[in-house]
Amino acid sequence: MDLALYASIAVIAAQLIAGKAVTSLYECSLPDTVEVEVESLPNATLISTFHELFRDYLPGYATGGSYQYAIDSSGKTLEMTFKGTSFICRILGSSSYFIGNVRGSIIYIFDHTASSAVNFRISGCRKDERDNESTVCHTDLPGTHGMFS
């Protein structure tokens, strides 16, 4: 399981479907919940650039189109197609593909190659410094109330 890849897919889907610039996620499908800080991902610089490029787009703008995103420094490219709150993505040049859905603050991803599912809960979002407003993401996980805003 490539948690960094799944987290990257979740971050992109959350931005383009829900309009949330994610800074942290909880991986909810493992026996022990794992927190993933976007800044700690190997491709954190690319994710930060992605957030800057798409910060002015309205949620759901990508519906009906296919888009490509560089997801690591090796040139690995992710192609994503969006329809409503659902998406299909694949890594170009490989047989890997994923389907997913965003529902509120939960991102569901199924990896067809590995026949496994992963679920993320958005737990933190970036603030928009331009207008001093914050996109607030709350989590329902025990012990985390009020940690992120």
Sequence and secondary structure as in RCSB ss.txt:
>XXXX:A:sequence
MDLALYASIAVIAAQLIAGKAVTSLYECSLPDTVEVEVESLPNATLISTFHELFRDYLPGYATGGSYQYAIDSSG
KTLEMTFKGTSFICRILGSSSYFIGNVRGSIIYIFDHTASSAVNFRISGCRKDERDNESTVCHTDLPGTHGMFS
>XXXX:A:secstr
  HHHHHHHHHHHIIIII   EEEEEE SSSS EEEEGGGSTTHHHHHHHHHHHTTS TTTTBT EEEEE STT 
 EEEEEEETTEEEEEETTSS EEEEEEETTEEEEEETTTTEEEEEEEEEE EETTTTEE      STT TTS  
